[in-house]
Structures are given as C-alpha cells and as structure tokens.
Amino acid sequence: MKTPLKALYVVIFLISGAIGTIMLLSPVYAEELGASYMQLGMMGAYYAIGYTIMTLVTGLVMDRFEKVRIYLAFQTMNFISIGLLAFSNTIEQVLVVRLIIGLTAGTFWVSSSAITAAMSKPHKLTHNISLYNLSWISGLAVGPLIGGYLSDAVGFKAMFLAMSVTVLLGVGIIVVFMLPTVKLHGKLGRLTIDWKSVRAVLPAYLCLFPYTLSSGIYFSILPGYLKEFGITASIIGLLFTIGNVAKGLGFFGVERLVNWGTKRAIRLVSFLLAVSLAWIGYANTEYVMALPLALYGVTNGLLEPILLNWIAQNSPAESRSFTMSIYETVFGVGMIIGPVAAGFVTNIYPASMVYVLLAAASLLIIPFSVGLD
C-alpha cells in the first residue's frame, strides 16, 4: 500500500464490515434462541450503553496521546470481543457479549474518523472524510451479505469466528503499514473538555438525535422483525446489503446537496427519512421490504456525512477528536432509547407502530436544523 491513508481505508473497510455484520445478525441468532422483542431491545440498549461510554473516553484519549498506537489497541479489543460471540449459548450470554462489543465498537468509529482527520491536510479534509465514509459503508454493504450466507451454510458461531478473524486481518495491516511510519501525537496535555467547541456544533447534534432513534432499531429490532416473517439469514443479509449499497450511493450526492444549502438539504432528507420508516412498518415480504430499506439507506448516506463534515469543519483541530466523538455519543444515546422504547411499544401495539412513531420523530430534524449554517 503506497500511503498510510490507503492502508487505513482498508482497515476501516474490514473492521466496519465485521462489526456491522455482528450488529445486524446477532439479533437474528438471539431470535433463534427464543428472544422476545423486549430482549432484542435490551440487546440494542446493552450495546449502546457500552458504545456511549467509550465514545467519550476515546475522543478524550485520541486528542492527547499518540493516535496510531491507541488505534491498534482498540482494534485488538474488537478482535477479542467479537470472538466471544462464538462461545455464547444463551440469550443472557449474548446480552453480556453485546455490552462488551458496544464498549469496543465505540472506540472504532471515533478513532477511525479522528485518525482520518488527523492524517489529512486542511484542504483535503472533506475529501478524505468522504473516503472514510465510503470505506466503512462498503464494509457494511459486503459484510452482512457474506455473513448471512455463512450463517446459513456453516452456522452463526462459525460466522462469528470468521468476523473476528477479519478484524485480526485489519490489526495486522495497522502493524505492518501504519505503526512504523505514522506518528500522530495528541495536542492537549490534560483530560479536560473543550465545551466551547461542543457548543459551536450543537445544532448538528440536535439534528442527529431523532435519526439515531431509528438507527438503534435498525440494528437491534429490525433483523428479528424480518426473521418473524420467515425470512432466512442470507436474505436478511441481502436486504441490509441493499440498504447499505443505497447508503453508499447517497454519499455521492452529499457535495451537491451541501452546495444547494445545508439547511434545505437536511430538511429534504428528514422528509424522505420519515417516508422510508413509515413504509418499513407496512412492508411484509422481502420483495416489498427492499424498497423502503433502499430509501432509508439513501437518506442515511446523505444525512450522516453532511452532519459529520459540518462538525469537522466547524471544530478546532486541537479538539476535533472530541467533538467528533460527541457525534458518536449522540448515536449511542439514541441507540439506547430507541430499542428500549420499541420494546415497550410492542407490548401494547403492533410492531408496525414502532416505525410510524419513528417517522414522526424524524420530522423533528426540520426545526432542529435552524442553527446550521
């Protein structure tokens, strides 16, 4: 690999694919073990609790210490945590491992985006963040498809081990192609929080939160919801691959929408997001479900990079890792609330009502976008 950045993009592709596959297919495994909607919701909440805690810790650490060595340590932890799933035989054990994976996965997204920004020259920042987004969404597009077929062919436990080995391959690339040549020392010496920088990008966090509610349900509840229709793991993996490919295609429209106007772009995406979620609630076959999942993917592919890029551009370099970690922390909070709330809703109403309520919540992005430049 000619440059460390190219090596980083390969690492992000491999590890995001493994983590995304585990997030989407471990609920299907739990559903086979007899998990209820409430237990699926708790799986999502356990993951998100660990994720939320570690996003804050990771952002603070990445701003202060040598980033590549920390990145290597974090991805080694991901290798171990994903491997633990292969030894989980009960719903209770899966819940505990999902909490552990949340802790380690929370380090991945923050450290990957932070190290991409740190390795980028100012005039290349937007371009490199776009490549970062393309790397992880490519992993999410490929991973669940392969994971679904592996699950049907050799079982879930073998698939979990395969995903763990995939992360190990990424760890090896860091050791060989990044560790010897890249030194990214932190700029802040004390573990203090730059609240002024956080307040400057608060509008983006507000816009992100309603979307994160649906994201938590997408990863925690929806796979089990699809399994109830009798859809196999391989087809579920294919459906999520369709959604993630659509998300990747959405990335290519980001620059044009930003030029059109950030506020207007975010408001349009909010409306389309609401349409896709309401549609998911009333689709009941794999053929019909592919359409709203594709629309949901496109809206994700537009919303996330617009907001992440806005945060990176409006944050000082010395605290950028932390402000970008708050972006992931907001994800974690939404992914705690969303699945748990969905579990309570399904105790009273049909499961389709969850997606209608999410559609209504997504429209809150429109008034929250007022503060975006």
C-alpha positions as CSV (number, residue, x, y, z in Angstrom):
1,M,0.0,0.0,0.0
2,K,1.6,3.3,-1.2
3,T,0.3,5.5,1.6
4,P,-0.8,5.0,5.2
5,L,-4.2,6.6,4.4
6,K,-4.9,3.9,1.9
7,A,-4.0,1.3,4.5
8,L,-6.3,3.0,6.9
9,Y,-9.2,2.8,4.5
10,V,-8.6,-0.9,4.0
11,V,-8.6,-1.4,7.8
12,I,-11.9,0.6,8.1
13,F,-13.5,-1.5,5.4
14,L,-12.5,-4.8,7.1
15,I,-13.4,-3.9,10.6
16,S,-16.6,-2.0,9.8
17,G,-17.8,-4.9,7.8
18,A,-17.2,-7.3,10.7
19,I,-18.8,-5.0,13.3
20,G,-21.8,-4.2,11.1
21,T,-22.4,-7.9,10.4
22,I,-22.3,-8.8,14.1
23,M,-24.7,-5.9,14.9
24,L,-27.2,-7.0,12.3
25,L,-27.0,-10.8,12.6
26,S,-26.5,-11.3,16.3
27,P,-30.2,-10.3,16.9
28,V,-31.2,-13.0,14.3
29,Y,-29.1,-15.5,16.3
30,A,-30.8,-14.3,19.5
31,E,-34.2,-14.7,17.9
32,E,-33.4,-18.3,17.1
33,L,-32.5,-18.8,20.7
34,G,-36.1,-17.5,21.5
35,A,-35.5,-13.9,22.3
36,S,-38.6,-11.7,22.7
37,Y,-39.0,-8.1,21.3
38,M,-38.1,-6.8,24.8
39,Q,-34.9,-8.9,24.9
40,L,-34.0,-7.7,21.4
41,G,-34.5,-4.2,22.6
42,M,-32.3,-4.8,25.6
43,M,-29.6,-6.3,23.3
44,G,-29.6,-3.0,21.5
45,A,-29.6,-1.0,24.7
46,Y,-26.7,-3.0,26.2
47,Y,-24.6,-2.5,23.1
48,A,-25.5,1.2,23.1
49,I,-24.6,1.7,26.8
50,G,-21.1,0.4,26.2
51,Y,-20.8,2.3,22.9
52,T,-21.9,5.6,24.6
53,I,-19.4,5.3,27.4
54,M,-16.4,4.6,25.1
55,T,-17.1,7.2,22.5
56,L,-16.5,9.9,25.1
57,V,-13.4,8.2,26.5
58,T,-12.0,7.6,23.1
59,G,-12.4,11.2,22.0
60,L,-10.6,12.5,25.0
61,V,-7.7,10.0,24.7
62,M,-7.2,10.5,21.0
63,D,-6.8,14.2,21.4
64,R,-3.9,13.7,23.9
65,F,-1.8,10.6,23.1
66,E,-0.2,9.0,20.1
67,K,-3.2,8.0,17.9
68,V,-1.8,5.0,15.9
69,R,-0.8,3.0,19.0
70,I,-4.1,3.7,20.6
71,Y,-5.9,2.7,17.4
72,L,-4.0,-0.6,17.3
73,A,-5.0,-1.3,21.0
74,F,-8.7,-0.5,20.3
75,Q,-8.9,-2.8,17.2
76,T,-7.2,-5.6,19.1
77,M,-10.0,-5.3,21.7
78,N,-12.6,-5.6,18.8
79,F,-11.0,-8.8,17.7
80,I,-11.4,-10.3,21.1
81,S,-14.9,-9.1,21.8
82,I,-16.4,-10.3,18.5
83,G,-14.7,-13.7,19.0
84,L,-16.6,-14.1,22.3
85,L,-19.9,-14.3,20.5
86,A,-18.9,-17.7,19.1
87,F,-18.9,-19.0,22.7
88,S,-22.3,-17.6,23.6
89,N,-25.0,-20.2,24.0
90,T,-27.9,-18.4,25.8
91,I,-29.7,-15.1,25.4
92,E,-28.2,-13.9,28.7
93,Q,-24.7,-14.6,27.4
94,V,-25.4,-12.8,24.1
95,L,-26.6,-9.8,26.1
96,V,-23.4,-9.6,28.1
97,V,-21.2,-10.0,24.9
98,R,-23.2,-7.3,23.2
99,L,-22.4,-4.9,26.0
100,I,-18.7,-5.8,25.6
101,I,-18.9,-5.3,21.8
102,G,-20.5,-2.0,22.4
103,L,-17.5,-0.9,24.5
104,T,-15.0,-1.9,21.9
105,A,-17.1,-0.8,18.8
106,G,-17.5,2.6,20.4
107,T,-13.7,3.0,20.1
108,F,-13.7,2.0,16.4
109,W,-15.9,4.7,14.9
110,V,-14.5,7.6,16.9
111,S,-10.8,6.6,16.5
112,S,-11.3,5.9,12.8
113,S,-12.8,9.2,12.0
114,A,-10.4,11.1,14.3
115,I,-7.3,9.4,12.8
116,T,-8.6,10.1,9.3
117,A,-8.9,13.8,10.1
118,A,-5.5,13.9,11.9
119,M,-3.8,12.4,8.8
120,S,-5.5,14.9,6.4
121,K,-4.1,18.2,5.3
122,P,-6.7,21.0,5.7
123,H,-7.6,21.3,2.0
124,K,-8.0,17.5,1.8
125,L,-10.2,17.1,4.9
126,T,-13.6,17.0,3.2
127,H,-12.3,14.6,0.5
128,N,-10.7,12.3,3.0
129,I,-13.7,12.2,5.3
130,S,-15.7,11.2,2.2
131,L,-13.3,8.3,1.5
132,Y,-13.6,7.4,5.2
133,N,-17.4,7.2,4.8
134,L,-17.1,5.2,1.6
135,S,-14.7,2.8,3.3
136,W,-17.0,1.9,6.2
137,I,-20.2,1.8,4.2
138,S,-18.5,-0.5,1.7
139,G,-17.7,-2.8,4.6
140,L,-21.3,-2.6,5.8
141,A,-22.5,-3.4,2.3
142,V,-20.4,-6.5,1.9
143,G,-20.2,-7.8,5.4
144,P,-23.9,-8.7,6.1
145,L,-24.3,-10.4,2.7
146,I,-21.3,-12.6,3.3
147,G,-22.3,-13.1,7.0
148,G,-25.8,-14.1,6.1
149,Y,-24.7,-16.8,3.7
150,L,-22.1,-18.0,6.1
151,S,-24.7,-18.3,8.8
152,D,-27.0,-20.4,6.6
153,A,-24.1,-22.5,5.4
154,V,-22.0,-23.2,8.5
155,G,-23.9,-21.7,11.4
156,F,-23.8,-18.5,13.4
157,K,-20.9,-19.5,15.6
158,A,-18.6,-20.1,12.7
159,M,-19.7,-16.8,11.1
160,F,-18.8,-15.0,14.4
161,L,-15.3,-16.5,14.3
162,A,-14.9,-15.5,10.7
163,M,-15.8,-11.9,11.5
164,S,-13.3,-12.0,14.4
165,V,-10.5,-13.1,12.0
166,T,-11.5,-10.3,9.7
167,V,-10.8,-7.8,12.4
168,L,-7.5,-9.6,13.1
169,L,-6.5,-9.0,9.5
170,G,-7.2,-5.3,10.0
171,V,-5.0,-5.3,13.1
172,G,-2.2,-6.9,11.0
173,I,-2.4,-4.1,8.4
174,I,-2.1,-1.5,11.2
175,V,1.0,-3.2,12.5
176,V,2.7,-3.6,9.1
177,F,1.7,-0.4,7.1
178,M,0.8,2.3,9.7
179,L,2.7,1.7,13.0
180,P,6.2,2.0,11.6
181,T,5.6,5.2,9.5
182,V,2.8,7.3,11.1
183,K,3.2,9.3,14.3
184,L,0.2,11.4,15.4
185,H,0.8,12.9,18.8
186,G,-2.0,14.5,20.7
187,K,-2.1,18.3,21.1
188,L,-3.8,18.6,24.5
189,G,-2.0,17.6,27.6
190,R,-4.8,17.5,30.2
191,L,-8.0,15.5,30.2
192,T,-10.3,18.5,30.0
193,I,-13.3,19.1,27.8
194,D,-13.5,22.0,25.4
195,W,-17.1,22.9,26.0
196,K,-16.9,26.0,23.7
197,S,-16.1,23.8,20.7
198,V,-19.0,21.5,21.6
199,R,-21.5,24.4,21.8
200,A,-20.3,25.6,18.4
201,V,-21.5,22.4,16.7
202,L,-24.6,21.8,18.9
203,P,-27.1,22.2,16.0
204,A,-25.6,19.2,14.3
205,Y,-26.1,17.0,17.4
206,L,-29.7,18.1,17.7
207,C,-30.4,17.2,14.1
208,L,-28.6,13.8,14.5
209,F,-30.6,12.7,17.6
210,P,-34.0,11.9,16.1
211,Y,-32.3,9.9,13.3
212,T,-30.3,7.8,15.9
213,L,-33.5,6.5,17.4
214,S,-34.3,4.7,14.1
215,S,-30.7,3.7,13.7
216,G,-30.8,1.8,17.0
217,I,-33.9,-0.1,16.0
218,Y,-32.5,-0.7,12.5
219,F,-29.6,-2.6,14.0
220,S,-31.3,-4.2,17.0
221,I,-35.0,-4.8,16.3
222,L,-35.5,-4.9,12.5
223,P,-33.4,-8.1,11.9
224,G,-35.6,-10.0,14.4
225,Y,-38.7,-8.4,12.9
226,L,-37.7,-9.7,9.5
227,K,-37.0,-13.1,10.9
228,E,-40.6,-13.3,12.2
229,F,-41.8,-13.2,8.6
230,G,-39.9,-16.4,7.9
231,I,-37.1,-14.7,6.0
232,T,-33.8,-16.6,6.2
233,A,-30.5,-15.1,7.5
234,S,-29.0,-15.0,4.0
235,I,-32.0,-13.0,2.6
236,I,-31.9,-10.7,5.7
237,G,-28.2,-10.1,5.0
238,L,-29.1,-9.4,1.3
239,L,-31.8,-6.9,2.3
240,F,-29.4,-5.0,4.6
241,T,-26.8,-5.1,1.9
242,I,-29.3,-3.4,-0.5
243,G,-29.9,-0.8,2.1
244,N,-26.1,-0.2,2.7
245,V,-25.4,-0.1,-1.0
246,A,-28.1,2.6,-1.4
247,K,-26.4,4.4,1.6
248,G,-23.1,4.3,-0.2
249,L,-24.8,5.8,-3.3
250,G,-26.2,8.5,-1.2
251,F,-22.7,9.7,-0.3
252,F,-22.1,10.7,-3.9
253,G,-24.9,13.3,-3.6
254,V,-23.7,15.0,-0.5
255,E,-21.5,17.6,-2.1
256,R,-24.2,18.7,-4.5
257,L,-26.8,18.9,-1.7
258,V,-24.4,21.0,0.5
259,N,-23.9,23.4,-2.3
260,W,-27.7,23.6,-2.6
261,G,-27.8,24.6,1.0
262,T,-27.2,22.7,4.2
263,K,-30.5,23.6,5.9
264,R,-32.6,22.8,2.8
265,A,-30.7,19.5,2.2
266,I,-31.2,18.4,5.8
267,R,-34.9,19.2,5.7
268,L,-35.4,17.3,2.4
269,V,-33.5,14.3,3.8
270,S,-35.7,14.4,7.0
271,F,-38.9,14.1,5.0
272,L,-37.5,11.2,2.9
273,L,-36.3,9.5,6.1
274,A,-39.8,9.7,7.6
275,V,-41.4,8.3,4.4
276,S,-39.0,5.3,4.4
277,L,-39.6,4.5,8.1
278,A,-43.4,4.6,7.7
279,W,-43.1,2.4,4.6
280,I,-41.0,-0.2,6.5
281,G,-43.8,-0.6,9.1
282,Y,-46.2,-1.7,6.4
283,A,-44.0,-3.9,4.2
284,N,-44.4,-7.6,4.9
285,T,-42.4,-9.5,2.3
286,E,-38.7,-9.5,1.4
287,Y,-39.5,-8.1,-2.1
288,V,-41.5,-5.1,-0.8
289,M,-39.2,-4.5,2.1
290,A,-36.2,-4.0,-0.2
291,L,-37.7,-0.7,-1.4
292,P,-38.1,1.2,1.8
293,L,-34.8,-0.2,3.1
294,A,-33.1,1.2,0.0
295,L,-34.8,4.6,0.5
296,Y,-33.7,4.5,4.2
297,G,-30.2,3.7,3.1
298,V,-30.0,6.7,0.7
299,T,-31.3,9.1,3.4
300,N,-28.7,7.8,5.8
301,G,-26.0,8.2,3.2
302,L,-26.9,11.9,2.8
303,L,-27.6,12.8,6.4
304,E,-24.6,11.3,8.2
305,P,-21.7,12.7,6.1
306,I,-23.4,16.2,5.9
307,L,-23.5,16.4,9.6
308,L,-20.1,14.8,10.3
309,N,-18.4,17.1,7.8
310,W,-20.1,20.1,9.2
311,I,-18.8,19.2,12.7
312,A,-15.3,18.6,11.4
313,Q,-15.2,21.9,9.5
314,N,-16.5,23.9,12.5
315,S,-14.3,22.4,15.2
316,P,-10.7,23.5,16.1
317,A,-8.0,20.9,15.2
318,E,-6.9,20.5,18.8
319,S,-10.3,19.3,20.0
320,R,-11.7,17.8,16.8
321,S,-11.4,14.3,18.0
322,F,-13.6,15.1,21.0
323,T,-16.3,17.0,19.0
324,M,-16.4,14.1,16.5
325,S,-16.7,11.7,19.5
326,I,-19.8,13.5,20.7
327,Y,-21.3,12.8,17.3
328,E,-20.9,9.1,18.1
329,T,-22.1,9.6,21.6
330,V,-25.4,11.0,20.4
331,F,-25.7,7.9,18.3
332,G,-25.1,5.8,21.4
333,V,-27.8,7.7,23.4
334,G,-30.3,7.3,20.6
335,M,-29.5,3.6,20.3
336,I,-30.2,3.1,24.0
337,I,-33.5,4.9,23.9
338,G,-34.8,3.6,20.6
339,P,-34.7,-0.2,21.1
340,V,-35.9,0.0,24.7
341,A,-38.8,2.3,23.8
342,A,-39.6,-0.1,20.9
343,G,-39.8,-3.0,23.3
344,F,-42.4,-1.2,25.4
345,V,-44.4,0.0,22.3
346,T,-44.7,-3.6,21.0
347,N,-46.1,-4.7,24.3
348,I,-49.2,-2.6,23.6
349,Y,-49.3,-2.0,19.8
350,P,-48.4,-4.0,16.7
351,A,-44.7,-3.9,15.7
352,S,-45.5,-1.7,12.7
353,M,-46.4,1.2,15.1
354,V,-42.8,1.5,16.1
355,Y,-41.8,2.6,12.6
356,V,-44.7,5.0,12.3
357,L,-43.6,6.7,15.5
358,L,-40.0,6.8,14.2
359,A,-41.2,8.5,11.1
360,A,-42.9,11.2,13.2
361,A,-39.7,11.6,15.3
362,S,-37.6,12.1,12.1
363,L,-39.6,15.1,11.2
364,L,-38.2,16.9,14.3
365,I,-35.0,17.3,12.3
366,I,-36.6,20.0,10.3
367,P,-37.0,22.6,13.2
368,F,-33.6,21.5,14.7
369,S,-31.8,22.4,11.5
370,V,-32.4,26.1,12.1
371,G,-28.9,26.6,13.6
372,L,-27.0,25.0,10.7
373,D,-25.0,27.5,8.5
